[in-house]
Structures are given as C-alpha cells and as structure tokens.
Amino acid sequence: MPLPEMAGMLLWIGNHVIALSRFGGFVMNRKLSERWHGPFWLGGMALALLPFFVAVGFDGPRAPWVLEAGKFGDNVIRSIWWALNGSALGGLIWLKLSGRTMIGSFRLWCAERHQFHWMWFIVSVGVFGFHNYLFLEGFRFTPIEKLSTMLGRVLTGAVIVGVYWLACGLSGALAPKKMRRWPWVVAAFLPFVMLADFVAILYWKNPIINLLNQLDEMGSFDLGSNLASSGVPAPPWAVVLSFFLVVWIFYLLFHWLAARNWISWLKMPRWILLVFLCGLWGGVWAEKAVGTSWKSRNALRWGHNVYDVHVIAGFEPPLGVAQFDVSFHPKALFEEREGVLGGDGKVKRPDIFIIMVESTRQDAIAPEHAPFLADFRDKECQKIGTTWASSNSTALSWYGLFHGSLPVFWPGEKAASVRESKLETPFWFLQLKQADYRMGIRTVCDLSYRNMGATSFGTNQELFEVYEQSPAGDIHWQDYYDQIPQREKTSFTSTVEALKLAPSSGNFYFIALDSTHYGYRWHEDFEPPYADYYDEAGIPGFPSDEDIASIKRRYHNSVAWVDLQVKEFVTELKKQGRYDDSVIIVTGDHGEEFYENGSWFHSSSLLPAQTQVPILIKWPKGVEAPPQASASHLDLLPSLRDLFDLPQVPGMLGRSLLKASDGERTQMSFACNTGVSGVCMAWYRDGWVATFVWENPFSYGPPEEIHLDDIIGPDGSIMLREKPSEWLDLLRQKFPDAPERLFSKFNVVTEGP
C-alpha cells in the first residue's frame, strides 16, 4: 500500500491498534486529535452527570430525566447509565471531528475478537439469579411455576449483564488509551450492588434501593442523618470509603482472573455476543408467552410484579386479584369556630402524657420483662383487644397519630415541607395552645430524619415551650447510640422538674424513647432480666431457633429498661398529685419482626408482627371507657377530642374509644417501605387481613386506582375466588365498615381476565 494511503490509518480499539481502510476512517491531525480525545470523553461524561449533581447534590432544578427527591438510588442507576452513554458520545464526537468515519469504526469494533470476561458474567448472572429467587420466597407457587419463573429471570439477568458489558466495552473503546479500563470499574460495581441487595432482602425482606432512595428525601443528599436514624453505627465517610473499596476489590479480582490463562482463552467477535444476547432475549419472550397459557393467575402476577426490571413488554399481568376505582376521603379539616378546649369552663384541662416507645410489639408487654407496664395495662388502663399502628415506620406512624389521618397523605406533606420549608401545625396542637396548654416535645432521636418533626408537629416550633431532639451531627457517631439510654433518663428527669413548676393541669408532653430500636440498648447501671442475650455484630442470615430467641432476649432487655423508666415517671406523677386526673398513653410507633415471616425488624411489610403495637390508655379518674375489641393510632385523636366534648370531624378514620362499639371496627395501616411484596395498605379485623397494592405508592397524592392483593384469614390466604366481584363480596363481608370510612368512591372494575 502506498505510504499516503497508510498514513494516519491507525485506530486504537481495546488494547489493539487496528489499521483502517479509507472506508474505516482516517486521521487528519493525529497529534491534535489525541490531545483532545480525553477532554471530549470526560466532557461527555461530565455533561451527562451534571444534571444529577445539580439536582441531588445541591437541591437545584431537576431535568426531566432526573427523578424527584426520594429517588436517590434510582437516580444513581440512571446516572451510571447516562455517564456511560455520555462518555461514549463524547468519544464518538471526537472520532468524527478527528476525521474518522463512525460507521466504519463501529463495524471494526463489533468484529474485533475481544476477551470475554466470562467469569464476571457468570458471577453476575448467578448473583442476579439468587437475588431474584429471594423475591419469590413466601409466594405460593407450584414447583413447576417457580422453576419456569426463575428460568425467565435468569435469562433476563443474562441479557441485562450482557448489555451492561457491551455498554462498558463501548465506552472503554471510545476512551483514550489511559482511561480504557475506567468503565470496567463500573462493571465491577454491578455484582457488588446485586450482592448488597441480596443481603438486604435476606435480612430485611426489603430491597436496598428502598434504603438508598431515602437518602435525599429532604431534597439534598444527607447520608449522615439517615445512617444515624436507621441505627447504623458508622460515620458517613466510612460507609462511602468502604463502598468504593469493595468496588475496587471486585474490579481487581475480576481483572486478575481475566489475566489467567485458563480464563482468558475465550475471545470472540462482539457481534457474536450481540447475537447470543438476542437469543437470550428470545428465551425470555418465549417463557413469558408460553407461561400465560398454563400458569395460574396469581403465579403470573407474583412472577412479574415483584420485580422492577423487565426486558420485554406486552405480558404484564394485573397488579392484584381485583381492581378498584377509588377516591379517598380528603384529610380531616378542622374549623377554628368549632370551639376551644375548656373555653366554656365546663371541661377540666387534664394533663396529657404520650410516651412513644420505638419498635414495640404488643406482645412485648409481658410480666417477665415489663412487669410494671403489664400491671398498668391490666389494672389501670382501658380494656382493648388487638391494637395497631397507623404505619410500619416511625415518621408515618407519628403522622397518623397527630393528624388522625391515614398516612397516605404523608408523602405529599413531606414534599411540601421540603419545597416550601414550611408546614402547618396539626390543628390538635393549635387547639391545645388556644386552651393555654403548656406543650413540650422531648425526643432522643433526630427529628429531621424524613422530616419527621415537620410532618408530626409542623414547622412552628415556637408553639412548644420545649422542643427537644438529638440531631445526629451534634454527637459523635460512636457515642450517638450508646448515649440513647442516658438521653432518655434526661428527658424524663427534665419533664419531672418542669412539672414541679407547672400549673396543676393543662400540660401536654410527648416523650419519645429509642432504646428499643435495633441495637436494643439499656443504661449501664441497669441490670437486664436476661443475661444470655445475643451480643454479636449483625444478624445471622439463616438463624437457628436459638439465634432468634437470644436476639429477642436482647430486645426484651431493652423493653425492661423502658418499663423501669415509665414506672419511675408514673411514680413521680403520683407524688406530685397529677396521676389521677391525667391522661397517660403508652404506645409503640410500629412493631418489630423477628423472622416470623422471613424478615427482621420493621418497614418491610404490613403483617401483624410489624404493625401490632401496645396502646395503653389511662383516662382521668371518673371517665367511663368501655372495653373495645380493637383500636389503632387513628383512634387516639378522636378519643381525646371526645374527652373534651369536641365534635367528630369528617375525614377522621378513627372513632372515639370512649364510645361503646357494636362490633369490631376495621383497623388500617399504610406502608413506609413496601418491601418485596409491594403491599401499600392493610386492613385488619377479627383475625383477617386484606392487603392492597398500587402503582407509585409514594406519589404526592392518594391513588385513584388500587388493587386487592390478598385476603388472609386465620387459616391462611384465601385464593379460591376468580372474579373481582367475588373478591369484593368477601371484602365487604370481612371488612364491612372499611370502604365507606376510607373512600367516597369504591367501585370494582369489571370482570377482566
């Protein structure tokens, strides 16, 4: 070939120099174009990431492709994909401006025999398969249905991993020589993330994406407060450093493996991988298409709806067994003219004390480790059967209690507080203030977490004489958790001292305790009732019966510590002569699961282990409080209003516990994190549970379409009905009061498949 034709016809792709024909491209000014190769490639990546940094890092304007606050994890995934494509686009622009033809270069890239990292591929697909299998645990598939579903998911994983590999390879091929391995660090990120999600589902039955999404709920990224409030005893810098260290270790491991002769022998043109991936995609399509002809309706629904990522469309089953068009009743609105507490002089203003105990199950109040509270419940409090939280998470549960509304309205109000830095005070507190109540809020947690303070008490802290919290940033992370018991002692001591100087009535105090959160702590001076408790770091992934029992013993030790504190506080109230005329409410914000349904702790389901809490109510002396079959947080505000002879307000789901009931009412709870089940709302009545799902559960307004997911009776799930109308009949039979209380419109959608 003559020298003029050979000049400048070299293009680096992968680790090879490839000679190009005049149709493959040529270099007009090699020195100039090589100098600008890196800036174009990095510039494309930077421009792709810029909208994410502006929106997430600085709470700035959001581009249409950047999701709203509260979607941090989803935005991370999107940003990685955009970064790969942005860098590839930058490389392509440089390729074009340097005089090469892009089509010819792409053709050569596809034809190049490239080393295929099959070990990384197998590990990634394997982790994806095990990860997806965990999602199916607990659903009632037949063995052949589960096998078929898993085949489809493994093929789906292979397609996703293969496309991911090609994207990293394309970005690397278009990168400058010194940067070609950078995208493979991103590739190493994939199995690590799936492995982390695997562990999260194994321990908590909640995808890690749900945790990551919460990191910017306040509009800007705040890792520290989320770690502190979630009970993770680690500083933010250690978590970030550990993350990048693990990713780097994965990268070095796969890079080392790729250099081994027994691994690196497999080299093939990239077009073969493209054909291979198309074949796998066809397998996914075939499994879905054939499965629709023989799988049960529920198997199709479960096998599709529990996963967020799919590579084909057109086979989407319904979300539930029956669909309903609904209109939620609007949130209860109060009118200022309805009356002031004690304004006519006829109503005495009792002291009101609400003690909120973190992560406390109803069955945790037992004589063995909570002797005072068990005796207090049995002898001093209103007789109530099963009692429920309004949510499986603290922030939403507090919202339900103080607003008297199902927390379906919480996401919208939280978003408003982030957007406007202002949120109105719940009307109940305004009424207390108008009645000259002295109000105090004392917590040992960080009220900025998930905007818990604003959504529970409003942003006007001046209404309260005391507004005490413990921001995570004010205390060294290592001490933040160890000091919880001492901070609780301080809260009670401060309240007792304040009451000594306060009027004899007209005081309101909300005291929130945190020792019973995971970690399960007690004061160093306290002798716990159980000496043989679990004292290891972390929780076993496959626990034995003894593991579970020892963890529960540690939990019950923390309950015993709370029991002692409440006993001492009540004793002080008696000494001050306040006890008889006071309202004392002791409750939990949500339950705590100990692997009863394959999960730990809370915020992963609405099953009773995570939503059944104690509600102990001691009314003032002389108040008649009839026995109740059940109650929930939603009943507390209507009951207190009834105590003051205030009228019931439309939109309040709860009912006064001071009124006799003809039969058990339906209790309701709303999910913070929907977990792998996707359940957003649950109804409870007489041993029966109805669960509901809908799309976008944390949109800023109540849904207009909901789907009945399941009805679970004392003997298990009821899956014999086929038609939506049959499900509606059963729903009205078991929960006769629920639809009218919750909805102004509740219409079943016509039969469907």
Order of alpha helices (4+ residues) and beta strands (2+ residues): alpha-beta-beta-alpha-alpha-alpha-beta-alpha-alpha-alpha-alpha-alpha-alpha-alpha-beta-alpha-alpha-beta-beta-alpha-beta-alpha-alpha-alpha-beta-alpha-beta-alpha-alpha-beta-alpha-beta-beta-beta-alpha-beta-beta-alpha-beta-beta-beta-beta-beta-alpha-alpha-beta
